[in-house]
Amino acid sequence: MTSTTIAYRVGWLIDGTGNPAAQNRIIIINGNCIQAILECHDPHPSGLTIVDMSDCTVFPTLIDSHVHLVMSGTTEPSVRQEQLNSNYTDRRKTIAEHLRQHLACGVLAVRDGGDYRGDTLRYKRDMAAHPLNVVTIASPGRARHAPGRYGKLIGISVEAGMTLTQSAFGTDKQRDHLKLVNSGLNSLTQFGVETLPQFTEDELAAAVAAARKRGQPTMVHANGNLPVKLAVDAGCDSIEHGFFMGRENMHRMADKGVVWVPTAVTMKAYSDYLKDQGHRSDPSFAEVSRKNLNHQLEQIGTAKRLGLTLAVGTDAGSPGVHHGRSLKAEIQLFVSAGFSVEEAIRCASRNGALLMGLPERGKISPGMRADFLAVKASPEHVPDALHQIVHRVVNGRTIDLDIPC
């Protein structure tokens, strides 16, 4: 064994595969790589330094598969407007603070959903903005939406005289993934209302094909049956939100290997806010949000039974959806929808890693990058204990932070 080899004795191990937690394991790390996982009674090298975490459950570091790093989760309109109108220097500070919040909560990779100036992509390229450079960012730059339709906060509309593909690849060519908007927002005033698609299947398919040639996956904001159907048939890689998309679309997504990122916590946040604060027009709007949430949880349960691949994403930066700590609430919602804790952790680790193109992440097994978290709780209580992480190992290094999640 080399001097860079260290071992961790853990009480329970959730490995990121979705399988039931294993008890009493020793994780051996060499450098930044997991070398072996042993049962405690197995023979192991003499002279090995063993860190005792036998009162902890260990699981992979987490991934939030849908965030907006330039915005905070504040519900104060004046603060949100100030963030939108700020200059890049200020927004860079905002992004850095949100990454710190993710790190505090064990989120070591985030998949951004776009911003209208492309500042998250600019930040990623600006290495001077990364004092720690610990949290991995994937960014689309600016999303594309149809003229006059929803999407101004997260991107730009297709310019006059241009096709969707021409607009998408005229700028932001070095993006990590392409973000397209193919519906409106989920209604908070009327239950189950669907908006029309923003693009045709042919327009979407051309953009998806162009992105694929450049090695860029495509994430599509889509709610409702037809907007989701068109995006899936066009060959997109993931559907974001997917409220009221229906069972047939889930079958279609499962068959085509399209990943679903449900962001159910947005409706919980809206419902909680409106219930607590009231609404200037109609107090029943909080109930609409609650009904939207319950319907989404039903869809999540159906998707699990159909074998659809899901990744946990929060839409952090939406009102009431805070960076880092909202992932705990989304994982809890997955469990309430019928996922086991281990399955929910897989959706928040391995599935997100594969969606982001990080095959060496999201699973605790030999040959994988050494990334994991520990909480002092048994496996069934892990979701409730995510704000109390006692140990972080990132790329083989211990990172202990004295900051709350």
N, C-alpha and C positions, 0 to 999 in steps of 0.2 A: 504494500500500500504506500502511496506517495503522501507527502505532507499536505496535499490538497484534498485528501480523502477524509470524509466525515460521515457519521451515521446518526440517524435519528430513530429512537425507539418511540413508537406511537401507539396509543391505545386503540384507535380505529383509523382505518384508511378508506376514504372514498376516492377511488382512482380516476374518476372522470369517464369511465366507460358506461356508467349507468347500472352496473352490477351492484349487488348488495355490499355494504361496507365490510371489510375484512378486519379482524381483531388481532391486536398484538403483532405488529409488523415492525421490521427494521428497514429503513430506507437508507441505502448507501449511495453517497454522492461522491463523484470524482471530478474535480474542477467544476464545470457548469452543467454536468451531465449526470443523470441518474444511472448508476452502474448496476445496482441489484436491489431487489426487494425480497427480504427473507422473513420467514416466521421466526418468532423470538427464540424458539428452541433449536433452530437450525445452527450449525456451526458457522462462525464468522471469523474473519481475520483477527489474530491477536494484536494487541496494541492499538486497536482502532478506537478513536475518540467517539463516544456515544453521547449524544444529547438526549436527555430523558424528557420525553413528552408523552409519557404513558397515561396521563390524565386528559389527553387532547384527542380530538378528531382532526385529521389532516386531510386536505382536499386541494385540488388544483387552484391556482390563482384564477381570478374571475375575469370575464370579458363582457363588456356592455356593447351589444351589437347595434345599438342605435342611440346616438347622442347628438347634441348640437353644442359644441364647446364654446361658442362665442356668447351664448346666452345662459343666464343663471335660472334657477327654478323659482325666483321670486314671483309673487303675485301682485306686486306693487307696480301699477302701470307706468308711473313716472320713472322708476328705476329701469324697467324694461326698455322704455323709450330712450333713456340715457345710454344704455348699453348699445342700442342700435345706432345711435348717432355719434358714438365716440370714435376717436381716431384709432389707427392701427396700434400705436404705442399702448393705449389704454386697453384695447381688446386683447393684445398680447398678454398683458397682466391678467386679464380675466380668464383667458385660456389656461395660463399657467396655474392659476388658483384652482380651476376646475380639475386639472390633472392632479394636483395635490390632493384634492378631495377624493378622487378616484383611488389614488394610491393608498390613502388612509383606510379606505373600505375594501382593500384587497383587489381592486380592479386594475389589472396590469395591461390591458389592451382595450381600446375604444374604437368603434367604427362610426365615424361621423356621417351625418345625413345632409351636410351642406350648409352654407351660409351665403348671403347674397353678394358679399364682396370676395368670397374665396379666401378669407383670412386664416381659416384653420389649415388649409393646404399651404399657405404662405408661411405660417408659423412652423409647420413641420419642416419646411425647407430651411428655416432660419435656425441653424443649430445653436447660435448664441442665445436663443430663447430657452434652451434646455439645460438648466443647471444640473439636473440629475439625469435626464434622458432615460427615464425608467419605464414610463408608460408608453406603449406602442400605439401610434395613431395611424388609422387609415382614413383618408379623406377624399371626397369627390370634387373638392373645390366648390363650384357653384352648380346646383341642380338646374335642370331645365323644365320649364312648364309652358303651357300654351298661353298665348297673349290673352290678357283679361281674365285669366283663371288663377286659382290658388297656387301659391308657391313663391311669392315675392320675398318672404323672409328667409328662404333657404336657397334662393337662386335667382335666375333671370329667365325672362320669356324668350322664346325663339324669335330671333330678329326678322323683321319684314324682308321677304324675298329669299329667305333661307329655309332649307328643310331642317327637320329636327337633327339629323345626322350632321349636317354642315354646321349648325349652331353648336352642337355638343363638342365638336372637335376643332372648332376654330380657335378656342382658348382652352386653358386647363388641360393641356395635352398630357401632362405628367401626373395626372390624378391617379389615385389608387383604385378607384372604382367609379363607374358612371351612375349618377343619381337622376332618375326621371320621375316626374310627378304625373300620375294618370287619373287623378280624381280630385275631389275637393276634400275639405276637412270632414271629420265625423260630426254630425249635428249634435249640438248640446241642447237644442230647444225642441226637437221632434225626434221621437224614437224611430230608428230604422230607416231614416231618409237616406236615399242614395243619390249621388250626383252623377252626371254624365261623364264618360271618359274624356280625357283631354286630347288623346292621340288615337289614330287608327292602329290596327294590328300591323299593317304594312309599315307605317312610320316607326313604330316601336321595334319591329323586327330588323329594319335597316340599321337603326342605332345600336341595337344589341349586337348585331353581326359586326359592325364596325368596332365596337368596344372589344369584342372577343378577339378580333385580329390583333389588337394592341395589348392583349393580355389583361384586359380590365373587365371584371365582372360587373353586372348591372343590378342595382337595387332600385325597386320601383315602389313609390308611395301609391297605394291603391286601396280604396275602400269600396265595398259594394260588389255585386256579382259581375257585371259586365266589365268595369275597369280592371278587375283582377283577372278575369278570363282572357282579355286581350293581352295583358302583360305576360301571363303564363304561356299562352299560345305563341307569343312572340319570342319566347326563349329566355326570359329574364332569369337571373340567378336567385333572387329573393323578392318576396313580397313583404313590404313594411306596413304594419298596422292590420290591414285585412279585415276590418270590421264589416260584418254582414256579407262576407264573401260567399258563404254557403258551402254545403257538403260536396257538391259536384266539383267546385273549384279545388277543394281539399284532395279529392280523388285525383284530379288532374295534376296537382302539384306533387303528390306522392309518386305518381307514375313518372313524372319528368324530373324528379329530384330537385324541385324548387324548395328553398328554405323559407320558412315563415317566421317573421319577427313580430309578435303580436302587440307589444307595447301596451298591455292591459292596464298598467299602473297609471297611465294618463287619465283614464276615466275614473279611477279611484281618487286621484288627486283633485280632479275637477269637482267630483261629487262631494268630497270632504270640504273643499273650499267653499262651494256654493251653499252647502248645508250650514257651515259655520258663519259665513259672512252674509248670506242671503243674496238675492239678485234684484236689481233695481226694477226689473220688468215682471218677473214671474217666479215665485219661490219653487214652482214645480220643476224648474230646470235641473235642480240637484237630483231629483228623482229620475229624470231622463238619463243623466250621466250614470246613475246607479244601475238602471236597466241596461244601458249600453255595456257596462262592466260585466253584469251577470251574463249577458248574451255572449260576450267575448270569452268568458270563462267556459261557457258551454261549448263554444267552438274549439277552444284549446283542448278540452276533454275529448271531443270528437276527433280532432286531429291526431291525438295520441293513439286512439284506437285504430285509426286508419294507417298508422305508420308514417305519418308526415314528419319530416325533420324540422324541429323548432330550435331557434336560438333566442336567448334572453336578451332583450333590448328594452330600454326604458323611455326613450325620447327625452332624456334629461336635457333640461333647458326650456322645456315647456312649463307653463305656469303650474307651480306646486310640485314639479318633478325635479328634485335636486340631484346634482351630480354625486355619484358614489353611493350615497345611502339609499337611493331609490331602487337600486338593484336588489337589495334585501327584500323590499316590498314586492317586486316582480317575481322573485323566486318563491316567496310565500304564496303568491297568487297561483303560480304553476302547481304548487303542492295542493292548494285548495281545489284546483281543477282536476286532480286525479293523478298527478305525477308523484312518484316516490321522491324522497329527498335526494337520493342518488341520481335519479333520472333528471330532476330539476337542475342539479349541479352540473350534469353533463351538458344540458342546454346552455348553461351559463359559463361553460369552460370549453370542452372539446368541440362542441358544435360551432361555437363562436370562433374558435381558433381556425377551424377548417374553412369557415365562411370568410375569414380575413386572410386566408392563404398563409397560415402559420402552422404547418403540419407538425412541427416539433413541440408544440405547445398544447396545453389543455388536458393532458393525461399524465398520470404518475405511473410510469413503467420504465423498464430499462431502455436506454437509448434516447429517452426524451430529455428536453431541457429541464433542469432542476428548478421548478417553480412550484411552490405550494404555500398554503396558509394553514394555521392551526388555531382552533378555538377550544376552550375548556368546556366541552359539552359532548354528550353522546350523539351519534349520527342523527337521530330523529329530532334533535333540538338545534342542529346546525343553522337552519334558516333564521331562527330567533336570536342566535348568538353572533350573527355576522357583523354586528357593530362592536364586538369585543374580541377582535383578532389579537392573539397574544404573540404570534410569531409569523414572520414573512420571510420566505426564501425566494429570491428572484435571481434567475440565471446563476444559481449556485451560491449567491451571496446573501447573508442575513441583512435584512433591512428592518430595523425596529424604529418605529416612529412614535413620538410622544404627542400625537395629535388624534383627537377623537374622530370617529366615523359618524 
